[in-house]
Amino acid sequence: MCGISGIYGIESRDKFPEACAALDRMTKAIAHRGPDATGVWTKEEEVMLGHRRLSIIDTREVSNQPFIDEDTGDVIVFNGEVYNYRELREQLKGDFDFKTDCDTEVVLAALQVWGRAALNEFNGMFAFAYWNHAERELFIARDRMGIKPVYYTSVNGSVLFSSEVRSLLASDWVKRRHDPIALVDYLRYQTVHAPRTMVQGVKLLEPGHWMRLNGEEMEIQCWWDAASSASPSSAPRAEQLKLIRSTLRDAVSLRMRSDVPLGAFLSGGIDSSAIVGLMKESTDQQISTFSVTFNEGEFDESRYSRMIAKRFNTDHHEIRLTPDAFLSEVPAALEAMDHPSGDGPNTYVVSQATKHAGITVALSGLGGDELFAGYPVFQRSQALWDQRWLGSWPRGLRRLAGEAFAAYKRDGSAYKKADILAGDYFDVAHTYPLSRQVFLERDVRRLAPQHANTPNAVFQWLQLSLINSGTGERLPRLSQVSLAEMWTYMGHTLLRDTDQMSMAHALEVRVPFLDHRLVSLALSIGDEDKWPHSPKQLLTDALPDLLPPEIIHRPKMGFTLPWEQWMRTSLKPLCVKGLGFLANVDTLSNAQVNRVWDAFVAGDPRWTFSRVWSLVVLGFWMEHNGIS
């Protein structure tokens, strides 16, 4: 796991020293991602590449980057891991003289021998830039699921790219202006969906996409998408269960390849317990597991994580946190945030504790809920489809019924139901965009009146994927929800938070559930097999010997930190400061921001802490990064 940066195409030789200084600032800005080594390579005014290394595979100096093939002049900077590098190395050893044991050299060799087709052979998480000396071409690519990011922008004929937005800002070539359309997207979903970012002109290369730069040409193409990779399956359920187990087991085994200390996050839930159980099957060595627990008995999950730790004889570490200890880390977590997000502090604290325990690589159960229908949104989506007969009611009557219900309940969930009831469609493409929405359209119109008509990015993507002859249209309904979850909440919130907050502590997090083979398999399975009785039953039935009944049937938990109390007391100065900065943002209505805050302080149940916190984070991030 590392950080990459680079500049392609410098205006003139006179600009070369300025570009070198810019790249130096960009690379230093991502030093936290790779504390073990740093390097810069330049090819006159054509291209320059920077790298910060976190040594995981072949930690020797010979594997430092930028990685240069002296025979061809080709160069690569690589962030992430290609887990099947050993198998690929065997295939390539007749065509390439390997000098290291690292996966970076295997990626370079594969690109030289197979060209762009090499991407289809990689099993991993990655973002890289490959300079093909003979073709005078820079090739940038991102992994299938978008686990590792790469941001880019065009400035005066040059293309700058990096693992983080802050790195591009550090170049001093990028204007620190917010994108109003992106800001509206953030209001709706407390994140910004690719290719946009919060910074005007800065883009995020989408998952499963590559970019080619040659001369003045820029070409961007999709090389993999989840919907196209899956075909509805008619295989017997017993066969599906066997295939799920073998695929997940292999995914876990591959992700245990490391030359530095490795462990696993263990909450005691189904997903993390499954990962730890399969890790135990893959090694004779004792596994290190980590749980963040709290003293409050009502919310404490430690008995479940201890149960799994004992079952698989792990070296278990309990990191006990008090609310006050967590609270003390909030400012640091916000400062570590590369792109605004409402969920980041939790990941920051867990990653910090794991790194302090001596672990450099940790396996996570992220992705299990999205693939195996673990979230309530799956059940709600199915229920809405089953109730589509409501569409036969006159629209005016449905709207009145919804408004009456919302007026009675007066919470965000009720208003969402009212909006769905007033609509004409009950399919996933039309109902899902509301499921993750933070501020509803009536709120957006008040908060950003001049840009409130900006199209909903989630609905636009779902239209392309599920309605307009999109490849996802042929998939089962629950798989369509999985697609939506993976592209929206998981891809642009969970994965982004995991990357920026774990790398703030130079910790690599690996996610076996997002192995592309398992993703394609899970999406292909029909609804009747995926959810016959309870959420994630397809997964639990595939691992009956690993998951005890107490884990499968445990009550839904999750410690609820006292955010509302904090925001009205200890965190109030930070909240007022963050919201105060938004008064200078011309896209937003300062009067409405103040009304939201005043209503929250007064205890209005409609303005939950999470909705207000997303505004606080936005203001803090914009001020901290000088975004006007």
C-alpha positions in Angstrom: 0.0 0.0 0.0 1.4 3.3 -1.0 0.8 6.7 -2.5 1.3 7.7 -6.1 1.6 11.1 -7.8 2.6 12.5 -11.2 2.5 15.1 -13.9 2.1 14.4 -17.6 3.0 17.0 -20.2 4.8 20.1 -19.2 4.2 23.2 -21.3 7.9 23.9 -22.0 11.4 23.3 -20.8 11.2 26.6 -18.9 8.3 25.2 -16.8 10.2 22.0 -15.9 11.8 23.3 -12.6 8.4 24.6 -11.5 6.8 21.2 -12.3 9.6 19.4 -10.4 8.8 21.6 -7.3 5.1 20.9 -7.7 5.6 17.2 -7.9 7.9 17.3 -4.8 5.1 19.1 -2.9 2.5 16.6 -4.1 4.6 13.6 -3.1 5.4 15.0 0.4 1.6 15.6 0.9 1.0 11.8 0.8 4.0 10.9 3.0 1.6 9.4 5.6 0.6 6.8 3.0 4.1 5.5 2.6 6.6 6.2 5.4 9.1 3.5 4.4 10.6 5.1 1.2 10.1 7.9 -1.3 11.1 8.4 -4.9 10.7 10.6 -7.9 11.5 9.9 -11.6 11.3 12.4 -14.5 11.5 12.2 -18.3 12.3 15.7 -19.2 9.1 17.6 -20.1 7.1 14.5 -21.0 6.3 12.9 -17.6 7.3 12.8 -14.0 6.3 10.2 -11.4 6.4 10.3 -7.6 5.9 7.6 -5.0 5.7 7.0 -1.2 6.1 3.4 -0.2 4.5 1.3 2.6 6.5 -1.9 2.3 4.3 -5.0 2.3 5.7 -7.5 -0.3 9.5 -7.8 -0.6 10.4 -5.1 1.7 13.9 -4.8 0.3 15.2 -1.5 -1.2 15.4 -3.1 -4.6 11.6 -3.0 -4.7 11.3 0.7 -4.1 9.5 2.9 -6.6 9.2 4.4 -9.1 10.1 1.0 -10.5 12.2 1.3 -13.6 13.0 -1.3 -16.3 16.4 -0.3 -17.4 16.3 -2.4 -20.6 13.1 -0.8 -22.0 12.9 2.5 -20.1 9.4 1.7 -18.9 8.5 3.0 -15.4 5.6 2.3 -13.0 4.3 3.7 -9.8 1.9 1.4 -8.1 -0.5 1.6 -5.1 -2.2 -1.4 -3.7 -1.7 -5.2 -4.1 -2.1 -7.7 -6.8 -2.6 -10.8 -4.7 -2.1 -13.4 -7.4 1.3 -12.1 -8.3 3.0 -15.4 -7.6 0.8 -17.2 -10.1 1.2 -14.5 -12.7 5.0 -14.5 -12.2 5.1 -18.2 -13.1 3.2 -17.4 -16.4 5.5 -14.5 -17.2 8.9 -15.8 -16.2 9.7 -17.0 -19.7 9.1 -13.5 -21.1 10.6 -11.4 -18.3 13.8 -11.5 -16.2 12.6 -10.8 -12.6 14.9 -9.1 -10.2 12.6 -8.8 -7.2 9.9 -10.8 -5.4 7.4 -7.9 -5.3 4.1 -7.7 -7.0 5.0 -4.3 -8.6 7.5 -5.9 -10.9 4.9 -8.5 -11.9 2.4 -5.8 -12.8 5.0 -4.1 -14.9 5.9 -7.4 -16.7 2.3 -8.2 -17.3 1.6 -4.8 -18.9 4.7 -5.2 -21.1 3.7 -8.7 -22.3 -0.1 -8.6 -22.4 -0.8 -4.9 -22.7 -4.1 -3.6 -21.4 -5.4 -7.2 -21.3 -3.2 -7.7 -18.2 -5.9 -5.9 -16.2 -8.2 -8.8 -16.6 -5.5 -11.1 -15.0 -5.1 -9.0 -11.8 -6.9 -10.0 -8.7 -6.4 -7.2 -6.2 -6.9 -3.6 -5.3 -4.7 -1.1 -7.2 -4.2 2.2 -8.8 -1.1 2.7 -10.9 0.5 4.8 -13.6 2.6 3.0 -16.2 4.9 4.9 -18.6 5.5 3.0 -21.9 8.7 4.5 -23.1 8.5 3.1 -26.7 4.9 4.4 -27.2 5.5 7.6 -25.3 2.3 6.8 -23.4 1.1 7.1 -19.8 -1.4 4.5 -18.8 -3.4 4.9 -15.5 -5.8 2.3 -14.2 -7.9 1.7 -11.2 -9.1 -1.7 -9.8 -12.5 -3.2 -10.5 -14.2 -2.3 -7.3 -12.5 1.1 -6.8 -10.8 0.1 -3.5 -7.8 2.2 -4.3 -8.4 5.8 -5.6 -6.7 7.9 -8.2 -7.6 11.6 -8.6 -6.7 13.8 -11.6 -7.0 17.2 -13.1 -5.9 19.1 -16.2 -4.0 22.4 -15.7 -2.6 24.5 -18.6 -2.1 21.5 -20.8 -0.7 19.2 -18.1 -2.4 16.4 -16.4 -1.8 15.9 -12.6 -2.8 12.8 -10.8 -2.4 11.4 -7.2 -3.8 9.1 -4.6 -5.3 12.0 -2.7 -7.1 15.3 -3.4 -4.8 17.0 -0.9 -1.8 16.1 -3.0 -3.2 17.8 -6.0 -4.0 20.9 -4.0 -0.4 20.8 -2.7 0.9 21.3 -6.2 -0.4 24.9 -6.0 -1.5 24.5 -9.6 -5.1 23.7 -8.7 -7.6 26.5 -7.9 -9.2 25.9 -4.5 -12.8 26.4 -5.5 -15.7 24.1 -4.7 -17.9 22.5 -7.4 -21.5 23.6 -6.8 -22.9 20.5 -8.4 -20.7 18.3 -6.3 -21.8 20.2 -3.2 -25.4 19.5 -3.9 -24.5 15.8 -4.4 -22.8 15.9 -1.0 -25.9 17.4 0.6 -27.9 14.5 -0.7 -25.5 11.7 0.2 -22.8 13.1 2.4 -20.3 12.2 -0.3 -19.6 13.1 -3.9 -19.9 10.4 -6.6 -17.2 9.9 -9.3 -16.1 11.4 -11.5 -16.8 14.6 -9.6 -15.1 15.6 -6.4 -15.8 18.6 -4.1 -13.0 20.5 -5.8 -13.8 22.1 -9.1 -11.9 20.5 -12.0 -10.6 17.6 -9.8 -12.0 14.3 -10.9 -11.9 10.7 -9.5 -11.2 8.0 -12.0 -14.2 5.6 -11.8 -13.8 2.0 -10.6 -12.9 -0.4 -13.3 -11.7 2.4 -15.6 -8.4 3.2 -17.3 -7.0 6.4 -18.7 -4.5 6.7 -21.6 -2.4 9.9 -22.2 -0.5 10.2 -25.4 0.6 13.5 -26.8 -2.4 15.8 -26.4 -4.8 12.8 -26.4 -6.7 11.7 -23.3 -8.9 8.6 -23.5 -10.9 7.1 -20.7 -12.6 3.7 -20.9 -14.4 1.2 -18.6 -12.6 -2.1 -18.6 -14.8 -3.9 -16.0 -18.2 -3.4 -14.4 -19.9 -5.7 -11.9 -23.3 -5.9 -13.8 -21.7 -7.2 -17.0 -19.6 -9.7 -15.1 -22.7 -11.5 -13.7 -25.2 -13.7 -15.4 -28.4 -15.0 -13.7 -27.7 -18.5 -12.4 -30.0 -21.5 -12.4 -27.5 -23.8 -10.5 -28.9 -25.8 -7.5 -28.5 -24.0 -4.2 -26.2 -26.7 -2.8 -23.8 -26.0 -5.7 -24.0 -22.3 -5.1 -23.2 -22.6 -1.5 -20.2 -24.8 -2.2 -18.9 -22.3 -4.8 -19.4 -19.3 -2.4 -17.3 -21.1 0.2 -14.5 -22.1 -2.1 -14.4 -18.6 -3.7 -14.4 -16.7 -0.4 -11.8 -19.1 1.1 -9.5 -18.5 -1.9 -10.0 -14.8 -1.7 -9.0 -14.8 2.0 -6.0 -17.0 1.4 -4.7 -14.8 -1.4 -5.1 -11.7 0.9 -3.0 -13.3 3.6 0.1 -12.9 1.5 2.4 -10.5 3.3 5.9 -10.0 4.4 4.9 -7.8 7.4 2.6 -8.5 10.4 -1.0 -9.2 9.4 -4.2 -9.4 11.4 -8.0 -9.0 11.1 -10.7 -6.7 12.4 -13.1 -8.8 14.5 -16.4 -7.4 15.7 -18.0 -10.7 16.3 -20.5 -10.1 13.5 -21.1 -12.6 10.7 -18.8 -11.0 8.1 -15.7 -10.5 10.3 -16.2 -13.9 11.9 -16.4 -15.6 8.5 -13.1 -13.9 7.5 -11.3 -15.0 10.6 -12.6 -18.6 10.3 -11.4 -18.8 6.8 -8.0 -17.3 7.7 -7.7 -20.1 10.3 -8.3 -22.7 7.5 -5.5 -21.1 5.4 -2.7 -21.1 7.9 -1.1 -23.0 10.8 0.1 -19.8 12.4 -1.9 -18.0 15.1 -3.9 -15.1 13.8 -4.0 -11.7 15.4 -7.5 -10.2 15.8 -8.6 -6.8 16.9 -11.8 -5.6 18.4 -12.7 -2.1 19.5 -15.1 -2.4 22.5 -16.9 -0.2 24.9 -17.6 -0.4 28.6 -21.4 0.1 28.1 -22.8 -3.4 28.5 -25.9 -2.7 26.5 -23.8 -2.1 23.4 -20.7 -4.1 24.1 -19.9 -6.7 21.4 -16.9 -8.2 23.2 -18.5 -11.4 24.2 -19.2 -12.3 20.5 -15.7 -11.4 19.4 -14.2 -13.3 22.3 -16.3 -16.3 21.3 -14.9 -16.3 17.8 -11.3 -15.6 19.0 -11.6 -18.6 21.3 -13.1 -20.8 18.6 -10.2 -20.1 16.3 -7.5 -19.7 18.9 -6.5 -16.2 17.8 -4.1 -13.8 19.5 -7.0 -11.5 20.4 -6.6 -7.8 21.3 -9.4 -5.8 22.8 -9.1 -2.1 22.5 -11.4 -0.6 25.0 -12.6 2.9 24.3 -14.6 5.3 26.4 -16.8 7.9 24.7 -14.4 10.6 26.0 -11.4 8.8 24.5 -13.2 8.7 21.2 -14.2 12.3 21.4 -10.7 13.4 21.9 -9.7 11.9 18.5 -12.5 13.6 16.5 -10.4 16.7 15.6 -7.5 14.6 14.4 -9.8 12.4 12.4 -11.3 15.5 10.6 -7.8 16.8 9.8 -6.9 13.4 8.3 -9.9 13.5 6.0 -8.8 13.8 2.3 -12.4 14.3 1.0 -15.4 15.2 3.2 -17.4 12.3 4.6 -19.8 12.0 7.5 -18.6 8.6 8.6 -14.8 8.9 8.8 -14.0 9.2 12.5 -15.0 5.6 13.4 -12.6 4.1 10.8 -9.8 6.5 12.0 -9.9 5.4 15.6 -10.1 1.6 14.7 -7.1 2.0 12.3 -5.1 3.9 14.8 -5.5 1.3 17.5 -4.7 -1.6 15.2 -1.5 0.1 13.9 -0.4 0.9 17.4 -0.7 -2.8 18.2 2.1 -3.5 15.6 -0.1 -4.6 12.6 0.6 -3.3 9.1 -2.0 -5.3 7.2 -5.6 -6.0 8.4 -8.3 -8.0 6.8 -11.8 -6.6 7.0 -15.4 -7.9 6.5 -16.4 -4.8 4.5 -18.6 -5.8 1.5 -20.5 -8.7 3.1 -23.6 -6.7 3.7 -23.7 -5.3 0.2 -23.2 -8.7 -1.5 -25.4 -10.9 0.7 -28.3 -8.5 1.4 -27.4 -7.6 5.0 -28.8 -4.1 5.2 -32.4 -3.2 5.8 -32.5 -1.4 2.5 -32.7 -4.8 0.8 -35.8 -5.8 2.7 -37.4 -2.3 2.2 -36.7 -2.5 -1.6 -38.4 -5.9 -1.8 -41.4 -4.7 0.3 -41.8 -1.6 -1.9 -41.9 -3.8 -5.0 -44.4 -6.1 -3.4 -46.6 -3.0 -2.7 -46.4 -1.6 -6.2 -50.2 -2.1 -6.4 -50.3 1.2 -4.5 -49.4 2.8 -7.8 -53.0 2.1 -9.0 -54.3 4.7 -6.4 -54.7 8.3 -7.7 -51.5 10.1 -7.3 -53.1 13.0 -5.4 -54.5 10.5 -2.8 -51.1 8.9 -2.4 -49.4 12.3 -1.9 -52.0 13.3 0.7 -51.6 10.0 2.6 -47.8 10.4 2.6 -47.9 14.0 3.8 -50.3 13.1 6.6 -48.0 10.2 7.7 -44.9 12.5 7.6 -46.7 15.2 9.5 -47.6 12.7 12.2 -44.2 11.0 12.5 -42.0 14.1 11.8 -38.8 12.2 11.1 -36.6 11.7 8.1 -37.8 8.1 7.4 -41.4 9.2 7.3 -40.6 12.0 4.8 -38.8 9.5 2.6 -41.8 7.2 2.6 -44.0 10.1 1.7 -41.8 10.9 -1.3 -41.9 7.3 -2.5 -45.6 7.1 -2.1 -46.0 10.3 -4.2 -43.9 8.8 -7.0 -45.1 6.7 -10.0 -42.6 3.9 -9.8 -41.7 1.3 -7.2 -38.7 -0.3 -8.8 -35.1 -0.2 -7.5 -34.0 2.6 -9.8 -36.7 5.0 -8.5 -36.9 4.0 -4.9 -33.3 3.3 -4.0 -32.0 6.9 -4.5 -34.1 7.9 -1.5 -32.8 5.2 0.8 -29.3 6.7 1.4 -30.4 10.4 1.0 -29.4 12.6 3.9 -31.1 15.8 2.9 -34.3 15.3 0.9 -35.1 17.5 -2.1 -37.3 19.9 0.0 -34.2 20.5 2.2 -31.8 20.8 -0.8 -34.1 23.5 -2.3 -33.7 25.5 0.9 -30.0 24.9 1.5 -28.8 25.4 -2.1 -31.7 27.3 -3.9 -29.7 28.2 -7.0 -28.5 24.7 -7.7 -31.3 22.6 -6.3 -32.3 21.4 -9.8 -29.0 19.6 -10.2 -29.8 16.0 -11.4 -29.5 13.3 -8.7 -26.2 11.5 -9.4 -27.5 8.2 -7.9 -30.7 8.2 -10.0 -28.7 9.1 -13.2 -26.4 6.1 -12.6 -29.2 3.8 -11.8 -31.0 4.9 -15.0 -28.0 3.9 -17.1 -27.4 0.7 -15.2 -31.0 -0.6 -14.6 -33.4 1.1 -17.0 -32.0 2.2 -20.3 -31.0 -1.2 -21.5 -28.4 -1.3 -18.8 -26.7 -4.6 -18.1 -28.0 -4.6 -14.5 -31.6 -4.7 -15.7 -31.4 -8.5 -16.3 -30.1 -9.3 -12.8 -32.4 -10.3 -9.8 -33.9 -7.5 -7.8 -31.8 -7.9 -4.7 -28.7 -8.0 -6.9 -29.8 -4.7 -8.4 -29.9 -3.3 -4.8 -26.4 -4.7 -4.3 -25.2 -2.9 -7.4 -26.6 0.3 -6.1 -25.1 -0.2 -2.7 -21.7 -1.0 -4.1 -21.6 2.0 -6.4 -23.0 4.5 -3.9 -22.6 4.0 -0.2 -19.9 1.4 -0.3 -17.9 2.8 -3.1 -18.0 6.5 -2.3 -18.3 6.4 1.5 -17.1 3.1 3.1 -14.2 2.5 0.7 -13.2 6.1 0.6 -13.3 6.3 4.4 -11.3 3.1 4.7 -8.6 4.2 2.4 -8.1 7.7 3.7 -8.5 6.9 7.4 -6.4 3.7 7.4 -3.7 5.2 5.3 -3.5 8.2 7.7 -1.9 5.6 10.0 0.0 3.7 7.2 -2.3 0.7 7.8 -3.3 -1.5 4.8 -6.8 -2.8 4.9 -7.8 -5.8 2.6 -11.4 -6.7 1.8 -11.8 -10.4 0.7 -15.6 -10.0 0.1 -14.8 -7.6 -2.8 -12.8 -10.2 -4.7 -14.3 -9.8 -8.2 -15.0 -13.5 -8.6 -17.2 -13.5 -5.4 -18.9 -10.3 -6.5 -19.9 -11.8 -9.9 -21.0 -15.0 -8.2 -23.2 -13.3 -5.6 -24.8 -11.0 -8.2 -25.8 -13.9 -10.3 -27.8 -15.7 -7.6 -31.6 -15.4 -7.5 -33.6 -13.7 -4.8 -35.3 -16.8 -3.6 -31.9 -18.4 -2.9 -30.2 -15.3 -1.5 -32.8 -14.5 1.1 -35.2 -17.4 1.9 -35.7 -16.6 5.6 -33.2 -14.0 6.9 -30.6 -11.5 5.8 -27.2 -13.0 4.7 -28.6 -16.6 4.9 -26.8 -17.5 1.7 -23.5 -16.6 3.3 -24.3 -18.3 6.7 -25.5 -21.5 5.0 -22.2 -21.6 3.0 -20.2 -21.6 6.3 -22.2 -23.6 8.8 -19.1 -25.1 10.5 -17.5 -21.7 11.0 -20.3 -19.6 12.3 -22.0 -20.8 15.6 -25.7 -20.1 16.0 -25.0 -17.4 18.6 -23.2 -15.3 15.9 -25.7 -16.0 13.2 -28.7 -15.1 15.3 -27.2 -12.4 17.5 -29.2 -9.2 17.9 -28.3 -6.2 15.8 -25.8 -4.1 17.8 -23.4 -1.3 17.3 -22.4 1.2 19.9 -24.2 4.5 19.5 -21.8 7.2 20.6 -23.5 10.3 22.2 -23.0 12.5 19.2 -26.1 14.6 19.9 -24.9 15.4 23.4 -21.4 16.1 22.2 -22.5 18.4 19.4 -24.5 20.4 21.9 -21.7 20.5 24.5 -18.0 19.4 24.0 -18.1 19.6 20.2 -20.3 22.7 20.0 -17.4 25.1 19.3 -16.1 22.8 16.5 -19.7 22.6 15.1 -20.2 26.4 15.2 -16.9 27.0 13.5 -17.6 24.5 10.7 -21.1 25.8 10.1 -19.8 29.3 10.4 -17.4 28.8 7.5 -20.3 27.7 5.3 -21.6 31.2 5.6 -18.9 32.2 3.1 -19.9 29.5 0.6 -22.0 31.2 -2.1 -23.8 28.0 -3.1 -25.4 27.6 0.3 -28.1 29.7 2.1 -26.5 30.9 5.3 -29.9 31.6 6.8 -31.1 28.0 6.2 -27.8 26.5 7.6 -28.4 28.5 10.8 -32.1 27.4 10.9 -31.0 23.8 10.7 -28.5 24.3 13.5 -31.0 26.1 15.7 -33.6 23.4 15.2 -31.1 20.7 16.1 -30.0 22.5 19.3 -33.7 23.0 20.2 -34.2 19.2 19.9 -36.2 19.0 16.7 -36.3 15.2 15.9 -36.2 15.8 12.2 -32.7 17.2 12.4 -30.7 14.2 13.6 -27.1 14.6 14.5 -25.9 12.7 11.4 -27.6 15.2 9.1 -26.2 18.2 10.9 -22.8 16.6 11.4 -22.4 16.2 7.6 -22.6 20.0 7.3 -20.1 20.5 10.1 -17.7 18.1 8.4 -18.1 19.9 5.1 -17.4 23.3 6.6 -14.4 22.0 8.6 -12.9 20.3 5.5 -13.4 23.3 3.3 -11.8 25.7 5.8 -8.9 23.2 6.6 -8.1 22.9 2.9 -8.7 26.5 1.9 -11.6 25.7 -0.4 -13.7 28.8 -1.2 
